[in-house]
Amino acid sequence: MALDDHLVNPQALRSLYGEGLPDALAGVRIRSVNLNWRGPTVRLRVDLPGFPRTPPAEWGDVDTVQCQLEFLAVEPIAVAEWAPPVLGDVRMVPVGDDGLRRMRVEVLGRGVDLRFECYERATVRHVSAFRRGSGGDDGGPHRFVGKVDSRLHTFLPATDERTFYEH
């Protein structure tokens, strides 16, 4: 299945990438993992592979697109490793044939081993673009796609900013 088949709102990325939307999340930088008991929910902040062929002109000098992927109704969950910086694959596979709409998610790679089951589709949130630093960091200015995000943020908020990381 293509990446957009696993998303509630593929138009959030489709508007940027068009037909060039990556098919999979392979070899991506996983920036953060947020676990929340409400839902229960898992949010991954990832740098997407590839870059849009025709990015918005107002983005200026950027080279990386980043977003959060939100997974709902998570259970069970297993975290065996989290040692950033992390490069890995995010695999999403539909499971179950008993009428439940679920998927298995595996986030595996150098420095990460996270596995869980959740609702059948993920939600894309907080899409932004930025210029990656020489060490791969994302601490510089971000150009957010969403109207609310672009008015509130020019940089990534601190990790305790609940409205950004928890919703």
QUINORSUL-V135852 format. One record per pair of residues at least 6 apart in sequence whose C-alpha atoms are under 6 Angstrom apart, sorted by the first residue. I is the first residue (numbers start at 1). J is the second residue. Records with the same first field share a line. If there is no record, write none. Layout:
I = J  J
//
This chain:
2 = 23
3 = 23  24
4 = 10
6 = 121
7 = 121  122  123
8 = 121  122  123
17 = 52
25 = 89  90
26 = 89
27 = 87  88  89
28 = 87  88
29 = 46  47  86  87
30 = 46  86
31 = 45  46
32 = 44  45
33 = 43  44
34 = 42  43
35 = 41  42
39 = 72  73
40 = 73  74
41 = 71  72  74
42 = 70  71
43 = 69  70
44 = 68  69
45 = 67  68
46 = 66  67
47 = 65  66
48 = 65  66
62 = 130  131
63 = 131
64 = 129  130
65 = 128  129
66 = 127  128
67 = 125  126  127
68 = 124  125  126
69 = 123  124
70 = 122  123
71 = 122
72 = 118  119
73 = 118  119
74 = 117  118
75 = 117
76 = 116
77 = 115  116
78 = 114  115
79 = 113  114
80 = 113
81 = 112  113
82 = 111  112
83 = 111
86 = 110  111
87 = 109  110
88 = 108  109
89 = 107  108
90 = 106  107
91 = 105  106
92 = 104  105
93 = 103  104
94 = 102  103
95 = 102  103
101 = 120
102 = 118  119  120
103 = 117  118  120
104 = 116  117
105 = 115  116  117
106 = 114  115
107 = 113  114
127 = 144  145
128 = 142  143  144  145
129 = 142  143
130 = 142
132 = 138
141 = 154  155
142 = 154  155
144 = 150
//
